[in-house]
Amino acid sequence: MTQSRWEKNREHWNETLDARNLDADARGDFLREVALYETKDVRVGLAYLEPLYIRRVRDLGGGLGQASYLFAQRGARVVICDISIRRCIEAKRVLTDLGYGDRVECVVASSECLPFADESLQRVWTKSVL
C-alpha cells in the first residue's frame, strides 16, 4: 500500500525526534532549546499576539513545544498541532514537568486538515513548518 504524503511526513518526524528530549529529565535541554528558539523574529511575533493571557493559541507544527512554552509562560492556553504523535507526547510531558501542563493540549493533525470549527482560532502560530 502506498503511503500518503501526510503519512510519510509523520513517519519522518516520529523517527527524527531528538534523543535529548526523551531523557527522563529533559528540562535543561528543553530550556536551552527555547533560549535558542526565542530569536528576534519570534519576540516580534509574540508581541504581535499579545495579550496572550486571554487567548487560545494554536501552535501549528508545534513539535516539542518550544513556542507553546513561551505562550503558556505569558498566560495563553495552547493547542499544539503536530503530525507526530511522539512529538506531541513529549511536548506535553516536558511542559507538564515545567508546570504548564494545564495550559497545553495536543492534537495530532496535519495543518492541511485541522479538526477545529471555522473561526474558532483566536491566534495561530507557525514557524519553520514548510
Stockholm file with secondary structure:
# STOCKHOLM 1.0

chainA/1-130         MTQSRWEKNREHWNETLDARNLDADARGDFLREVALYETKDVRVGLAYLEPLYIRRVRDLGGGLGQASYLFAQRGARVVICDISIRRCIEAKRVLTDLGYGDRVECVVASSECLPFADESLQRVWTKSVL
#=GR chainA/1-130 SS CCCCHHHHHHHHHHHTCCGGGGSTTCHHHHHHHHHHHCCHHHHHHHHHHCCGGGCEEEEETCTTCHHHHHHHHTTCEEEEEESCHHHHHHHHHHHHHTTCGGGEEEEECCTTSCCSCTTCCSEEEECSCC
#=GC SS_cons         CCCCHHHHHHHHHHHTCCGGGGSTTCHHHHHHHHHHHCCHHHHHHHHHHCCGGGCEEEEETCTTCHHHHHHHHTTCEEEEEESCHHHHHHHHHHHHHTTCGGGEEEEECCTTSCCSCTTCCSEEEECSCC
//
